[in-house]
Amino acid sequence: MSYVIAVDVGGTFTDVVQRGPGGRISVAKVLTTHDDPVSGVTQGIRDILTDPAAVTRVVHATTLATNAVLERKGVRVAFVTTRGFRSMIPLGRYARVEEDRYDLRFTPPPPPVAAEDCFEVTERVAGSGAVLTPLDEDSVRRAAREIAARGITSAAVCLLHSYANPAHERRVAGILREHVPSVAVSSEIWPEIREYERATTTIMSAYVGPLMSGYLRRLRGSLLELGIDAPLHVMDSGGGVVSADLAARRAVATIESGPAAGVLAAAATGLPAVVSFDMGGTTAKACLVRDGVPGLTREFHVGGKGSFGGRRAGTGVPIKTPAIDLAEVGAGGGSIAWVDAAGALRVGPRSAGSSPGPACYGLGGAEPTVTDANLVLGYLSSASMPLSRPLAVEAMEHVAGPLGVPVEEAAQAVHEIVCASMASAVHVVTVQRGIDPRGFTLVAFGGAGPMHACRVAERFGMSRVLVPAHCGVASAAGLLSAVPAAERVRSAPHAAAPEEIFRALAAEAAHDLGLPLSALNVTRLVDARFRGQAHELTVEWDDLPTGFFTKYAQVYGMAQQGEIEHVSYRVRVTHTAPAPPLTPGPPAPRPPATRTIHLPGAGRAAVPVHTSRAFTLLTGPAVVEDPEATIVIPPGWQARPDAAGAVLLERARWT
């Protein structure tokens, strides 16, 4: 008798899933407590906890690091680098996108570290690793004393070529730690070529590391108070899990922790071609999954404009760490609708979050949100939590009045606009990358995803939508299938002994996981480029050179061959163990009911309302309502449940 608990802390809800013997699932969903996320996590666990002593593992995904970066609520950081490169971070890289393109007085966003908090030390190492200028330790001590005098408690160290020879950087860190409590070192965080990206990655780890460490320490204490003395694992951005200790030391690797968990749930469906579509209360995310494997990227940008998937350089802080390659937009159930100065209706990116939340929650919110619009349209009811339609109508009048339209028409416009906004995320991961989405299945989950999924699919000619069991807590359920994984990299252009580098990296990654290397699957990768080019493509080492030529043609649209050079070597290790399948709980179908909803172009209509396992075939328009989520089946679609508790929706005809 053993239990595993998975927790996903989102912008609006905290989801908790417990897997018991035989894969039996129990679920709790509570409002996120932003002032103290541990409180919400504790409440959710308490609601479903069966036997604290029988819990063998707690797996956690969190947006703590992401929110700290986006809201600029991390700790103050000092940046220490090689003499002559102090201005690297204040100068930064900025791209003018969206409305900023036309702003003649464009003001770049503030750098992650203020210019006055950047320090230089005297040293120089060549790209080959040879010492050109010995380290002047007195310059380090002067910098350390100044940092401490300013009351700064976290420092990031990134010397120019420390990836090639980390000796100076390690000594600098040792001296700094005599004066500064927390020090992040680039040669330990991510020893890869290109000093700007390596510096920003290290800075972000120093920026959120103390917050993550304190949060995980409080969470451990709370679990112990509940009687749970089990290992605590944290989802990283790449879709693997690591120990809480490693997550605290390398906090930058958890920035995309929450979104990654949901993609694993989509991958677990076993379908060969999937677009993962996750719509929660604050954001919507899309990701491509092929043959059960989501795409990975090894550089993304946080906090920028107009990049969706975080790929556009200059639109945020670049992070060099493996992350599931997804696109994200500020569109969720809590996204606020508003009318701009030109009289146009806008939705998001500002969100009501969990406090005060949408107006219909009755918690003090007054602004109209997507959730309020869906309640006005009749798509939602109070089946899972108390919702006030009068409050939703009152909120929607704030946009209906300025637009001069009835409340239901304004609500329908909000629904359509947010669908279009979410479709842009799907566009980024498919059409924008030259991929035809029509042969893919849209796997929709999150508390709001199934309400909008068919409308999003229609925009791309997609004819299949799958809503998995426990779709409202799919990110937490996805954590149950996550396996320990770690990646290590080392830039070593023109290395004479790559096999030795691979062995060393594999040993380091195994040490990160605390597992013997013999128990791990090892994937060897290399960043390669044609000689004379500036940027690399990551391919499997054993596939060279054919794999590189093939990927080059896919990425750049032209076939080319020539001399290849290797820049960085990577090892990704995973520990795979078969997890028991998730077993749906006993069905609790309600008698079919009827509800009046508002259909685009057709006005009001009375439609049947079922639970997910109380029908065999349902033709839209109809609503399927469960405690965790609501599925809206538009006209022209049919729905079928399966034995695993999922609902498959197929386009019956095109209109």
C-alpha positions as CSV (number, residue, x, y, z in Angstrom):
1,M,0.0,0.0,0.0
2,S,1.9,3.1,-1.2
3,Y,0.8,6.5,-2.5
4,V,2.4,9.1,-4.7
5,I,1.3,12.8,-4.5
6,A,1.7,15.2,-7.3
7,V,1.2,19.0,-6.9
8,D,0.9,21.7,-9.6
9,V,0.8,25.3,-8.4
10,G,-0.8,27.5,-11.2
11,G,-1.6,31.1,-11.4
12,T,-5.2,30.6,-10.3
13,F,-5.6,27.0,-8.9
14,T,-3.4,24.6,-7.1
15,D,-4.0,21.0,-8.2
16,V,-3.2,18.0,-6.1
17,V,-3.5,14.4,-7.4
18,Q,-2.9,11.2,-5.3
19,R,-2.2,7.9,-7.0
20,G,-2.9,5.0,-4.7
21,P,-2.7,1.2,-5.1
22,G,-3.6,-0.1,-8.5
23,G,-3.3,3.4,-10.0
24,R,-6.5,4.7,-8.3
25,I,-6.7,8.5,-8.5
26,S,-8.1,11.1,-6.1
27,V,-8.1,14.8,-6.8
28,A,-8.2,18.1,-5.0
29,K,-8.4,21.6,-6.5
30,V,-8.0,24.7,-4.4
31,L,-7.4,28.4,-5.1
32,T,-3.7,29.3,-5.2
33,T,-2.6,31.3,-2.2
34,H,-0.1,33.7,-3.8
35,D,1.1,35.3,-0.6
36,D,2.1,31.8,0.7
37,P,1.8,29.1,-1.9
38,V,2.7,26.4,0.7
39,S,-0.6,27.1,2.4
40,G,-2.6,26.2,-0.7
41,V,-0.5,23.1,-1.3
42,T,-1.0,22.0,2.3
43,Q,-4.7,22.4,2.1
44,G,-5.0,20.5,-1.2
45,I,-2.9,17.6,0.2
46,R,-4.9,17.5,3.4
47,D,-8.1,17.2,1.4
48,I,-7.1,13.9,-0.3
49,L,-4.5,12.5,2.0
50,T,-5.2,8.8,2.9
51,D,-2.2,7.6,4.8
52,P,0.7,10.0,5.4
53,A,3.1,7.1,6.4
54,A,2.4,5.3,3.1
55,V,3.4,8.2,0.9
56,T,6.6,7.2,-1.0
57,R,7.1,10.3,-3.1
58,V,5.9,13.9,-3.6
59,V,6.4,15.4,-7.0
60,H,5.9,19.2,-7.5
61,A,5.6,21.6,-10.4
62,T,5.6,25.3,-9.6
63,T,5.5,28.7,-11.3
64,L,7.4,30.3,-8.5
65,A,10.6,30.9,-10.5
66,T,8.6,32.1,-13.5
67,N,6.5,34.6,-11.5
68,A,9.6,35.9,-9.7
69,V,11.2,36.7,-13.1
70,L,8.1,38.1,-14.7
71,E,7.1,40.2,-11.7
72,R,10.7,41.2,-10.9
73,K,10.3,40.0,-7.3
74,G,13.6,38.0,-7.0
75,V,16.4,39.0,-4.7
76,R,18.9,41.8,-5.5
77,V,21.9,40.3,-7.4
78,A,25.5,41.4,-7.8
79,F,27.2,40.4,-11.1
80,V,30.9,39.7,-11.1
81,T,32.8,39.3,-14.4
82,T,36.2,39.7,-16.1
83,R,37.7,43.2,-16.2
84,G,36.5,45.0,-19.3
85,F,33.1,43.2,-19.5
86,R,31.2,45.0,-16.7
87,S,28.8,46.6,-19.2
88,M,27.7,43.4,-20.8
89,I,24.5,43.1,-18.8
90,P,23.5,46.8,-18.6
91,L,23.9,47.0,-22.4
92,G,22.0,43.8,-23.0
93,R,20.1,43.0,-26.2
94,Y,16.7,44.4,-27.0
95,A,14.4,43.9,-29.9
96,R,11.5,46.3,-30.6
97,V,8.4,44.3,-31.3
98,E,4.7,44.9,-31.5
99,E,3.7,48.5,-30.7
100,D,7.3,49.3,-29.6
101,R,8.3,49.2,-33.3
102,Y,6.7,52.6,-33.8
103,D,7.8,54.2,-30.6
104,L,10.4,56.8,-31.4
105,R,11.0,57.2,-27.7
106,F,11.3,53.5,-26.9
107,T,12.7,52.8,-23.5
108,P,14.4,49.4,-23.2
109,P,13.3,47.3,-20.2
110,P,15.6,47.5,-17.2
111,P,18.5,45.0,-17.2
112,P,18.4,42.0,-14.8
113,V,21.2,43.6,-12.8
114,A,21.6,47.4,-12.3
115,A,24.8,48.9,-13.7
116,E,26.0,49.9,-10.3
117,D,25.8,46.3,-9.1
118,C,28.1,44.9,-11.8
119,F,31.7,44.3,-10.7
120,E,34.9,43.4,-12.4
121,V,37.9,41.3,-11.3
122,T,41.3,41.2,-12.9
123,E,41.9,37.9,-14.8
124,R,41.8,36.5,-18.3
125,V,41.6,33.0,-19.7
126,A,41.7,32.2,-23.4
127,G,39.1,30.2,-25.2
128,S,41.5,27.3,-25.2
129,G,41.6,27.4,-21.4
130,A,45.1,28.9,-21.2
131,V,45.7,31.5,-18.5
132,L,46.6,34.8,-20.1
133,T,46.3,37.0,-16.9
134,P,46.5,35.4,-13.5
135,L,43.6,36.1,-11.1
136,D,44.2,39.1,-8.8
137,E,42.6,37.9,-5.6
138,D,42.8,41.4,-4.1
139,S,40.4,42.7,-6.8
140,V,38.0,39.9,-5.8
141,R,38.1,40.8,-2.1
142,R,37.5,44.5,-2.9
143,A,34.4,43.5,-4.9
144,A,33.2,41.1,-2.2
145,R,33.5,43.8,0.5
146,E,31.6,46.3,-1.7
147,I,28.8,43.8,-2.4
148,A,28.4,43.0,1.3
149,A,28.5,46.7,2.2
150,R,25.5,47.3,-0.2
151,G,23.5,44.6,1.6
152,I,23.4,42.3,-1.4
153,T,23.0,38.7,-0.4
154,S,23.2,36.9,-3.8
155,A,25.9,37.1,-6.5
156,A,26.3,35.6,-10.0
157,V,29.8,34.9,-11.3
158,C,30.5,34.6,-15.0
159,L,34.1,35.0,-16.2
160,L,34.8,35.3,-19.9
161,H,36.0,31.8,-20.8
162,S,35.3,29.9,-17.6
163,Y,33.6,27.1,-19.7
164,A,37.1,26.2,-20.9
165,N,38.9,26.6,-17.6
166,P,36.8,27.1,-14.4
167,A,39.7,27.5,-12.0
168,H,39.6,31.3,-11.7
169,E,35.8,31.3,-11.4
170,R,35.8,28.7,-8.6
171,R,38.4,30.7,-6.7
172,V,36.3,33.9,-7.2
173,A,33.3,32.1,-5.9
174,G,35.2,30.8,-2.9
175,I,36.3,34.3,-1.9
176,L,32.8,35.8,-2.4
177,R,31.2,33.2,-0.2
178,E,33.2,34.6,2.7
179,H,31.1,37.7,2.4
180,V,27.9,36.8,0.4
181,P,25.5,34.1,1.5
182,S,24.5,32.9,-1.9
183,V,26.8,32.6,-5.0
184,A,25.9,31.1,-8.4
185,V,28.7,30.2,-10.7
186,S,28.4,29.9,-14.4
187,S,30.8,26.9,-14.7
188,E,28.5,25.0,-12.3
189,I,25.1,26.3,-13.7
190,W,25.7,25.9,-17.4
191,P,29.3,25.9,-18.8
192,E,28.5,26.8,-22.4
193,I,30.1,29.1,-24.9
194,R,28.7,32.7,-25.4
195,E,29.2,34.8,-22.3
196,Y,26.1,36.9,-22.5
197,E,23.6,34.0,-22.4
198,R,25.7,32.1,-19.9
199,A,25.8,35.3,-17.7
200,T,22.0,35.8,-17.9
201,T,21.3,32.2,-17.1
202,T,23.6,32.4,-14.0
203,I,22.1,35.7,-12.9
204,M,18.5,34.3,-13.1
205,S,19.6,31.3,-11.0
206,A,21.0,33.7,-8.4
207,Y,17.9,35.9,-8.7
208,V,15.4,33.1,-7.9
209,G,17.6,30.6,-6.1
210,P,17.1,32.0,-2.6
211,L,13.3,32.2,-3.1
212,M,13.2,28.6,-4.4
213,S,15.4,27.4,-1.5
214,G,13.2,29.1,1.1
215,Y,10.0,27.9,-0.5
216,L,11.1,24.3,-0.7
217,R,12.3,24.4,2.9
218,R,8.9,25.6,4.1
219,L,7.2,23.0,1.9
220,R,9.3,20.2,3.4
221,G,8.4,21.5,6.9
222,S,4.7,21.5,6.0
223,L,4.8,18.0,4.6
224,L,6.5,16.8,7.9
225,E,3.7,18.4,9.9
226,L,1.2,16.4,7.8
227,G,3.2,13.3,8.7
228,I,4.7,12.9,5.2
229,D,8.4,12.0,5.3
230,A,9.0,11.1,1.7
231,P,11.4,12.4,-1.0
232,L,10.4,15.7,-2.6
233,H,11.0,16.0,-6.3
234,V,10.6,19.1,-8.5
235,M,9.8,19.2,-12.2
236,D,12.4,21.0,-14.3
237,S,11.8,22.9,-17.5
238,G,12.9,19.9,-19.6
239,G,10.2,17.5,-18.4
240,G,12.3,15.5,-15.9
241,V,12.2,15.6,-12.2
242,V,15.1,16.4,-9.8
243,S,15.6,16.4,-6.1
244,A,14.5,19.4,-4.1
245,D,18.1,20.1,-3.2
246,L,19.2,20.2,-6.8
247,A,16.2,22.4,-7.7
248,A,17.2,24.9,-5.1
249,R,20.9,24.9,-6.2
250,R,20.0,25.2,-9.9
251,A,16.7,27.1,-9.6
252,V,17.0,28.5,-13.2
253,A,16.2,25.0,-14.5
254,T,12.7,25.2,-13.0
255,I,11.5,28.4,-14.7
256,E,9.2,26.4,-17.1
257,S,8.4,23.8,-14.5
258,G,4.6,24.2,-14.5
259,P,4.0,24.2,-18.3
260,A,6.3,21.2,-18.7
261,A,4.1,19.0,-16.5
262,G,1.0,19.5,-18.7
263,V,2.8,18.5,-21.8
264,L,3.7,15.1,-20.2
265,A,0.0,14.5,-19.7
266,A,-0.6,15.0,-23.4
267,A,2.4,12.8,-24.3
268,A,0.9,10.0,-22.1
269,T,-2.1,9.7,-24.4
270,G,0.1,7.6,-26.7
271,L,-1.1,9.3,-29.8
272,P,1.5,9.6,-32.6
273,A,0.9,13.3,-33.5
274,V,-0.4,15.6,-30.8
275,V,-0.8,19.3,-30.2
276,S,-0.9,19.8,-26.5
277,F,-3.3,22.6,-25.5
278,D,-3.3,23.6,-21.9
279,M,-5.6,26.5,-20.8
280,G,-5.7,27.3,-17.1
281,G,-6.8,30.4,-15.2
282,T,-4.0,32.7,-16.2
283,T,-2.3,31.4,-19.4
284,A,-2.7,29.0,-22.3
285,K,0.2,26.9,-23.6
286,A,0.6,24.9,-26.8
287,C,3.3,22.3,-27.6
288,L,4.0,19.7,-30.4
289,V,4.4,16.1,-29.3
290,R,5.4,13.4,-31.8
291,D,5.5,9.7,-31.0
292,G,5.1,10.5,-27.4
293,V,8.2,12.8,-27.2
294,P,7.7,16.6,-26.8
295,G,10.2,18.9,-28.5
296,L,13.0,20.3,-26.4
297,T,14.8,23.7,-26.8
298,R,18.0,24.6,-25.1
299,E,17.6,28.4,-25.2
300,F,14.4,30.4,-24.5
301,H,13.6,33.9,-23.4
302,V,11.6,34.9,-20.3
303,G,9.6,38.1,-19.8
304,G,9.7,39.4,-23.4
305,K,7.0,40.7,-25.8
306,G,5.8,39.1,-29.0
307,S,7.7,35.9,-28.7
308,F,5.0,33.4,-27.5
309,G,7.4,30.5,-27.5
310,G,10.2,32.5,-26.1
311,R,12.4,32.1,-29.2
312,R,12.8,35.7,-30.4
313,A,16.1,37.1,-29.2
314,G,16.0,40.4,-27.5
315,T,12.5,40.0,-26.2
316,G,13.4,39.0,-22.7
317,V,16.1,37.4,-20.6
318,P,17.8,34.5,-22.5
319,I,18.0,31.3,-20.5
320,K,20.4,28.5,-21.6
321,T,18.9,25.3,-20.1
322,P,16.8,22.5,-21.6
323,A,13.1,23.3,-21.7
324,I,10.1,21.8,-23.4
325,D,9.5,23.8,-26.5
326,L,6.1,25.4,-26.1
327,A,4.3,28.6,-26.9
328,E,2.5,30.6,-24.2
329,V,0.0,33.4,-24.3
330,G,-1.6,35.4,-21.5
331,A,-5.1,34.0,-22.1
332,G,-6.9,32.0,-19.5
333,G,-10.2,31.7,-17.6
334,G,-9.1,34.7,-15.4
335,S,-8.0,36.9,-18.3
336,I,-9.7,40.3,-18.0
337,A,-11.8,41.8,-20.8
338,W,-11.5,45.5,-21.4
339,V,-12.3,48.2,-24.0
340,D,-9.3,50.2,-25.1
341,A,-9.2,54.0,-25.9
342,A,-10.1,53.3,-29.5
343,G,-13.2,51.4,-28.5
344,A,-11.9,47.9,-29.4
345,L,-12.6,44.9,-27.1
346,R,-9.4,43.4,-25.7
347,V,-8.9,40.3,-23.6
348,G,-5.9,39.8,-21.4
349,P,-3.0,39.6,-20.7
350,R,-3.9,40.9,-17.3
351,S,-5.6,38.2,-15.1
352,A,-7.8,38.3,-12.1
353,G,-5.8,35.3,-10.8
354,S,-7.1,33.6,-7.7
355,S,-7.5,36.8,-5.6
356,P,-9.9,38.4,-6.2
357,G,-10.6,36.0,-9.1
358,P,-13.4,36.3,-11.7
359,A,-16.4,38.3,-10.5
360,C,-18.6,35.1,-10.5
361,Y,-16.4,33.6,-7.7
362,G,-18.0,36.1,-5.3
363,L,-14.6,36.9,-3.8
364,G,-14.6,40.6,-4.5
365,G,-13.7,40.7,-8.2
366,A,-15.6,43.1,-10.3
367,E,-13.8,43.2,-13.7
368,P,-15.2,40.9,-16.5
369,T,-13.2,37.8,-17.3
370,V,-13.3,34.9,-19.7
371,T,-14.8,32.7,-16.9
372,D,-17.6,35.3,-16.4
373,A,-18.3,35.3,-20.1
374,N,-18.5,31.5,-20.3
375,L,-20.9,31.6,-17.3
376,V,-23.1,34.2,-19.0
377,L,-23.2,32.1,-22.2
378,G,-24.3,29.1,-20.2
379,Y,-21.2,27.0,-20.8
380,L,-20.4,26.9,-17.1
381,S,-22.5,26.0,-14.1
382,S,-22.0,25.7,-10.4
383,A,-21.5,21.9,-10.6
384,S,-17.9,22.0,-9.3
385,M,-17.8,25.3,-7.3
386,P,-20.3,28.0,-6.4
387,L,-20.6,30.6,-9.3
388,S,-22.8,33.6,-9.3
389,R,-24.4,34.4,-12.7
390,P,-25.8,37.7,-11.6
391,L,-22.3,38.9,-10.6
392,A,-21.0,37.7,-14.0
393,V,-23.7,39.6,-15.8
394,E,-22.9,42.7,-13.8
395,A,-19.2,42.4,-14.6
396,M,-19.9,41.9,-18.3
397,E,-21.9,45.1,-18.4
398,H,-18.5,46.9,-18.1
399,V,-17.7,45.9,-21.6
400,A,-21.2,45.5,-23.1
401,G,-22.1,49.1,-22.1
402,P,-19.1,50.8,-23.9
403,L,-19.6,48.5,-26.9
404,G,-23.4,49.2,-27.1
405,V,-24.3,45.6,-27.3
406,P,-26.3,43.1,-25.1
407,V,-24.5,41.3,-22.4
408,E,-24.6,37.9,-24.1
409,E,-23.3,39.4,-27.3
410,A,-20.4,40.9,-25.4
411,A,-19.7,37.6,-23.7
412,Q,-19.7,35.8,-27.0
413,A,-17.2,38.3,-28.4
414,V,-14.9,37.7,-25.3
415,H,-15.2,34.0,-25.9
416,E,-14.2,34.3,-29.6
417,I,-11.4,36.8,-28.9
418,V,-9.8,34.5,-26.4
419,C,-10.1,31.5,-28.7
420,A,-8.2,33.6,-31.4
421,S,-5.6,34.5,-28.9
422,M,-5.0,30.9,-27.9
423,A,-5.0,29.9,-31.5
424,S,-1.9,32.1,-32.0
425,A,0.0,29.8,-29.6
426,V,-1.0,26.7,-31.7
427,H,0.0,28.7,-34.8
428,V,3.5,29.3,-33.4
429,V,4.2,25.6,-32.8
430,T,2.7,24.4,-36.1
431,V,2.1,26.7,-39.1
432,Q,4.9,29.1,-38.2
433,R,7.3,26.2,-38.2
434,G,6.1,24.8,-41.5
435,I,4.0,22.0,-39.9
436,D,0.5,21.3,-41.2
437,P,-1.7,20.7,-38.0
438,R,-4.6,19.1,-39.8
439,G,-3.3,15.6,-39.2
440,F,-2.7,16.2,-35.5
441,T,-5.0,15.6,-32.5
442,L,-5.6,18.5,-30.2
443,V,-5.2,17.2,-26.6
444,A,-7.1,19.8,-24.5
445,F,-6.8,20.1,-20.7
446,G,-6.6,22.6,-17.9
447,G,-9.7,23.9,-16.2
448,A,-10.8,26.0,-19.2
449,G,-9.2,24.2,-22.2
450,P,-12.1,21.8,-23.0
451,M,-14.5,24.6,-23.2
452,H,-12.6,26.3,-26.0
453,A,-10.8,23.3,-27.7
454,C,-13.2,22.7,-30.6
455,R,-13.3,26.3,-31.6
456,V,-9.5,26.5,-31.6
457,A,-9.2,23.2,-33.6
458,E,-11.7,24.5,-36.2
459,R,-9.3,27.5,-36.9
460,F,-6.7,25.0,-38.2
461,G,-8.9,22.4,-39.9
462,M,-8.2,19.9,-37.1
463,S,-10.9,17.3,-36.9
464,R,-10.0,15.5,-33.6
465,V,-9.9,16.7,-30.0
466,L,-9.1,14.5,-27.1
467,V,-10.0,15.5,-23.6
468,P,-8.1,13.2,-21.2
469,A,-9.5,11.9,-17.9
470,H,-8.8,14.3,-15.0
471,C,-8.3,17.0,-17.6
472,G,-8.8,19.8,-15.1
473,V,-5.8,18.6,-13.1
474,A,-3.8,17.1,-16.1
475,S,-0.6,18.9,-15.2
476,A,-0.6,17.4,-11.8
477,A,-1.5,14.0,-13.3
478,G,1.3,14.4,-15.8
479,L,3.8,14.7,-12.9
480,L,3.0,11.1,-11.9
481,S,4.6,9.9,-15.2
482,A,7.7,12.1,-14.9
483,V,11.0,10.4,-14.5
484,P,14.3,11.6,-13.0
485,A,16.3,13.3,-15.7
486,A,19.4,15.6,-15.9
487,E,21.4,17.2,-18.6
488,R,25.0,18.3,-18.6
489,V,26.9,20.4,-21.2
490,R,30.5,21.5,-21.8
491,S,31.7,23.7,-24.6
492,A,35.0,22.4,-26.0
493,P,35.6,23.4,-29.6
494,H,38.1,21.2,-31.3
495,A,38.2,18.8,-28.4
496,A,40.7,16.0,-29.0
497,A,38.9,13.4,-26.8
498,P,35.1,13.8,-27.0
499,E,34.5,10.3,-25.6
500,E,36.3,11.3,-22.4
501,I,34.1,14.5,-22.2
502,F,30.9,12.3,-22.7
503,R,32.0,10.0,-19.9
504,A,32.7,12.9,-17.5
505,L,29.4,14.6,-18.3
506,A,27.4,11.3,-17.8
507,A,29.1,10.8,-14.4
508,E,28.2,14.4,-13.4
509,A,24.6,14.0,-14.5
510,A,24.2,10.7,-12.7
511,H,25.6,12.4,-9.5
512,D,23.0,15.1,-9.9
513,L,20.3,12.5,-9.8
514,G,22.0,10.5,-7.0
515,L,21.7,7.3,-9.1
516,P,24.3,4.9,-10.4
517,L,25.1,5.4,-14.1
518,S,24.4,1.8,-14.8
519,A,20.7,2.4,-13.9
520,L,20.3,5.3,-16.4
521,N,19.7,5.7,-20.1
522,V,22.3,8.0,-21.6
523,T,21.8,10.1,-24.7
524,R,24.9,11.7,-26.2
525,L,24.3,15.0,-28.1
526,V,26.6,17.5,-29.8
527,D,26.1,21.1,-30.9
528,A,27.5,21.1,-34.5
529,R,27.8,23.6,-37.3
530,F,29.5,24.0,-40.7
531,R,33.0,25.4,-40.3
532,G,32.8,29.2,-40.5
533,Q,29.3,29.5,-39.3
534,A,28.3,31.2,-36.0
535,H,25.4,29.1,-34.7
536,E,24.9,25.4,-34.0
537,L,22.3,22.7,-34.2
538,T,21.9,20.0,-31.6
539,V,21.9,16.4,-32.9
540,E,22.7,13.0,-31.5
541,W,26.3,12.1,-31.6
542,D,25.8,8.7,-33.1
543,D,23.8,10.2,-36.0
544,L,26.7,12.4,-37.3
545,P,27.1,13.5,-40.0
546,T,23.8,12.4,-41.6
547,G,21.7,13.6,-38.7
548,F,23.2,17.1,-38.9
549,F,22.7,17.4,-42.7
550,T,19.1,16.3,-42.3
551,K,18.3,18.8,-39.5
552,Y,20.1,21.6,-41.3
553,A,17.8,21.1,-44.3
554,Q,14.7,21.0,-42.0
555,V,15.7,24.2,-40.1
556,Y,17.0,26.3,-43.0
557,G,15.1,24.9,-45.9
558,M,18.2,24.0,-48.0
559,A,20.4,21.0,-48.3
560,Q,24.1,21.5,-47.8
561,Q,27.1,19.5,-47.0
562,G,30.6,20.3,-45.9
563,E,33.1,20.2,-43.1
564,I,31.4,20.0,-39.6
565,E,32.9,21.3,-36.4
566,H,31.7,20.4,-32.9
567,V,31.3,23.2,-30.4
568,S,29.5,21.8,-27.3
569,Y,29.0,18.3,-26.0
570,R,25.9,17.3,-24.1
571,V,24.7,14.3,-22.2
572,R,21.1,13.7,-21.1
573,V,20.4,10.9,-18.6
574,T,17.0,9.5,-17.7
575,H,15.8,6.9,-15.2
576,T,12.8,5.1,-16.6
577,A,10.6,2.9,-14.5
578,P,7.1,1.8,-15.6
579,A,4.4,3.6,-13.7
580,P,1.1,1.9,-13.1
581,P,-1.7,3.2,-15.3
582,L,-4.0,5.7,-13.8
583,T,-7.4,4.2,-13.0
584,P,-10.5,6.4,-13.1
585,G,-12.5,6.5,-9.9
586,P,-15.9,4.9,-9.8
587,P,-18.4,6.7,-12.1
588,A,-20.7,9.1,-10.5
589,P,-23.0,10.0,-13.4
590,R,-25.8,12.4,-12.8
591,P,-29.1,12.1,-14.7
592,P,-29.0,14.0,-18.0
593,A,-30.2,17.5,-17.8
594,T,-30.9,20.4,-20.1
595,R,-29.4,23.8,-20.1
596,T,-29.8,26.9,-22.2
597,I,-26.6,28.2,-23.8
598,H,-25.8,30.9,-26.3
599,L,-24.5,29.7,-29.7
600,P,-22.6,31.9,-32.2
601,G,-25.0,33.1,-34.9
602,A,-27.9,31.0,-33.6
603,G,-28.8,32.6,-30.3
604,R,-30.2,30.7,-27.4
605,A,-30.6,26.9,-27.5
606,A,-31.5,24.2,-25.0
607,V,-28.8,21.5,-25.1
608,P,-28.3,18.2,-23.2
609,V,-25.8,18.2,-20.3
610,H,-24.1,14.9,-19.4
611,T,-21.2,13.7,-17.3
612,S,-18.2,12.1,-19.2
613,R,-19.2,8.5,-18.6
614,A,-23.0,8.8,-18.8
615,F,-23.3,8.6,-22.6
616,T,-22.1,6.5,-25.5
617,L,-22.4,9.0,-28.3
618,L,-23.3,12.7,-28.1
619,T,-23.8,15.0,-31.0
620,G,-23.4,18.8,-30.6
621,P,-24.5,21.2,-29.5
622,A,-24.1,19.7,-26.0
623,V,-22.2,20.1,-22.8
624,V,-20.2,17.4,-20.8
625,E,-19.8,18.5,-17.2
626,D,-17.4,16.9,-14.6
627,P,-16.2,18.3,-11.3
628,E,-12.8,19.2,-12.8
629,A,-13.8,20.7,-16.2
630,T,-16.5,21.4,-18.7
631,I,-16.5,20.3,-22.4
632,V,-18.4,22.3,-24.8
633,I,-19.4,20.3,-28.0
634,P,-20.3,22.8,-30.7
635,P,-22.7,22.0,-33.6
636,G,-21.0,19.7,-36.1
637,W,-19.0,17.7,-33.5
638,Q,-19.6,14.3,-31.9
639,A,-18.2,13.0,-28.6
640,R,-17.4,9.5,-27.4
641,P,-16.1,8.4,-24.0
642,D,-13.5,5.7,-23.7
643,A,-12.7,3.1,-21.0
644,A,-9.9,5.2,-19.6
645,G,-12.2,8.1,-18.8
646,A,-11.1,10.3,-21.8
647,V,-13.6,11.9,-24.2
648,L,-12.8,11.9,-28.0
649,L,-14.4,14.7,-30.0
650,E,-14.5,14.4,-33.8
651,R,-15.7,16.8,-36.4
652,A,-18.8,15.3,-37.9
653,R,-19.3,17.7,-40.8
654,W,-17.8,21.0,-41.9
655,T,-20.0,24.0,-41.9
